[in-house]
Amino acid sequence: MQDKLDALRDKYSLLGQDMETYLEGLLYSRSLTYWDYIELDTLLTLQKPRTDFPDEVIFIVYHQITELYFRLAKQELQLIAQSPWEEPLLLKRLGRVTNYFQHLTHSFEIMIYGMESHDFLRFRTALMPASGFQSVQFREIELYCTGLENLLAPHQRGMQEASPQELYKHIYWKYGNLDARTQEKTLTLRIFEQKYDSYLLSLALEWREKNLNARLLKAQSTGAVSPSLRETLRELDVWVNLYWKWVHLRTAAHYLRREEGALPSTGGTNWQSYLPPLRQKIWFFPSLWSAEEKEEWGKGIFLERFRQEVESCWRRSRSTTQ
C-alpha cells in the first residue's frame, strides 16, 4: 500500500498537484455503477422513431450498432497508423477490424428476417432521403485503408495519376447515388456532399502516405510482408468489400425486389446496379490480388464462399432461437 501511495504522490507531483487533495475527493465521490459508466439511460433515449411501426426501432438500433462497430474499426486503423510496421501487432489489430466486419455481416440476419416486410415498406417512406449510404464512418474506414486511386468508379480507373481533388470527384460511391430514372444526383447524395465533401477530401490528403495500402507498398519494397500478413490483409479486403456489401445486396433484394420490378432504395437510387461488388470492383490492396482474382471479384469462388460462411452462421443462429 505504501508503494502505491508513493507512486501516486510522484504522479501528482509531476503534474504540480497535491495528492492529498485528490485522495480527499475520493471520500466524497459516488461509486461508479454499470448504468452510469455506459450512460444507459441516455443510450436508451437515442432511438427516436418517425412512425408508430414497432419494427422501426429494430431498424434504428441495428444501424446504431453498426456505427459503433465502425467506431471500433476506425480506432484500430488509427492505432495501426501510429505504430511501427511490426507484424505481431499488425496481425492483432487487422484481425480485430476483420472480426468486426464478420460480426456485422453475420448479424445482418436481424435486418433480413427481423422485420415485417409489409411494415418496413411503409415506414421506410418516412425516412427519405436518409440512407445508410450516408454513413461517413464507412467512408473514413475506406480512406484509412487505401488511397483515392483505388476507390475510383470502374469507368474512371484510367485517371489514377490525377490530383487528389480530381480523383475525389470520381470516387465510386458518387456514381452509386444517382436517381434511377434521371441519373442525376439524388438529394441523399447532395446533402451528404454538402456536409462531408470538404472533410473527406482533407482526410484523404492527410492519410495519403499513411493509409494501410500506402504502408503496405513501402513494406513490400523492403520484403517486410510475410505470407501470414498478406493473407490477413486479403481477408480484410474480402470481408469489407465483398461480404459486407453482398449482405446489403441480399437485404435489399429481400425487401425491395418485387414481381413488377425493383423498388428504389430510401435514397431513390437504383440499388441493383450499384450494390453488387462485381460492379464496384473495389480493392483496398490491389497488389495482393492477381488479374484472375480481380476478374472473378464478386462472383465464382468468392460468392460461393460467402454463401457457405454466412448461411452456415445464420442456420446456427436460427436453430438456437427456435
Residue pairs with C-beta under 8 A, 6 or more apart in sequence:
5 19
8 19
8 22
8 23
9 19
11 19
12 18
12 19
12 22
13 19
34 40
35 41
46 64
47 57
47 60
47 61
47 64
48 60
49 56
49 57
49 60
49 123
50 56
50 123
50 126
50 127
51 122
51 123
51 126
53 119
53 120
53 122
53 123
54 119
55 114
55 115
55 116
55 119
55 120
55 123
56 123
58 110
58 114
58 115
59 111
59 115
59 120
59 123
62 107
62 110
62 111
62 114
63 132
65 107
66 104
66 132
66 135
67 135
67 137
69 100
69 101
69 103
69 104
70 100
70 135
70 137
70 138
70 140
70 141
71 137
72 96
72 100
73 96
73 97
73 100
73 101
73 141
74 137
74 140
74 141
74 144
76 93
76 94
76 96
76 97
77 93
77 97
77 141
77 144
77 145
77 212
78 144
79 93
80 89
80 90
80 93
80 94
80 212
81 144
81 207
81 210
81 211
81 212
81 215
83 89
83 90
83 93
85 215
85 218
85 219
85 224
87 226
87 228
87 229
90 229
90 232
91 228
91 229
91 232
94 229
94 232
94 233
94 236
95 232
97 236
98 232
98 235
98 236
98 239
101 236
101 239
101 240
101 243
101 244
102 239
102 243
104 244
105 239
105 243
105 244
105 247
105 310
106 310
106 313
106 314
106 317
108 247
108 248
108 250
108 251
109 314
109 317
109 318
111 251
112 250
112 251
112 254
117 254
117 255
120 255
121 255
121 263
124 266
127 266
128 188
128 266
128 267
128 268
129 186
129 187
129 188
129 191
129 266
129 267
129 268
130 188
130 266
130 267
131 177
131 188
131 265
131 266
131 267
131 269
132 248
133 173
133 176
133 177
133 188
133 189
133 192
133 265
133 267
133 269
134 188
134 191
134 192
134 267
136 192
136 195
136 196
136 199
136 200
139 173
139 196
139 200
140 200
140 203
141 240
142 151
142 284
143 151
143 200
143 203
143 204
143 207
143 211
144 207
144 211
144 212
145 211
145 212
145 213
145 236
145 240
145 284
146 211
146 212
146 213
146 283
146 284
146 285
147 204
147 208
147 211
147 213
147 214
148 164
148 167
148 168
148 171
148 204
149 160
149 161
149 167
150 213
150 282
150 283
150 284
150 286
151 171
151 172
151 282
152 159
152 160
152 167
152 170
152 171
152 172
153 170
153 171
153 172
153 174
153 175
154 172
154 279
154 280
154 281
156 170
159 166
159 167
159 170
160 167
164 201
164 204
164 205
164 208
165 201
168 197
168 200
168 201
168 204
172 280
172 282
174 189
174 193
175 274
176 269
176 274
176 275
176 280
177 185
177 186
177 188
177 189
177 192
177 267
177 269
177 274
178 184
178 185
178 186
178 189
178 269
178 270
179 185
179 186
179 268
179 269
180 264
180 268
180 269
180 270
185 193
186 267
186 268
186 269
187 267
187 268
188 266
188 267
188 268
188 269
189 267
207 214
208 214
212 233
212 284
212 285
213 284
213 285
213 286
216 225
216 233
216 285
216 287
216 288
217 287
219 225
220 287
230 288
233 284
233 285
233 288
234 285
234 288
234 289
236 284
237 283
237 284
237 285
237 288
237 289
238 302
240 284
241 277
241 280
241 282
241 283
241 284
242 277
242 297
242 298
242 302
242 306
243 306
243 309
243 310
245 275
245 276
245 277
245 280
246 277
246 298
246 303
246 306
247 310
248 275
249 271
249 275
249 276
249 277
252 265
252 271
252 272
252 275
255 263
256 262
256 263
256 264
256 265
256 271
257 263
262 270
262 271
262 272
264 270
264 271
265 271
273 279
274 280
276 298
277 297
277 298
278 297
278 298
278 299
279 298
280 298
281 294
281 297
281 298
283 289
283 294
283 297
286 294
289 297
296 302
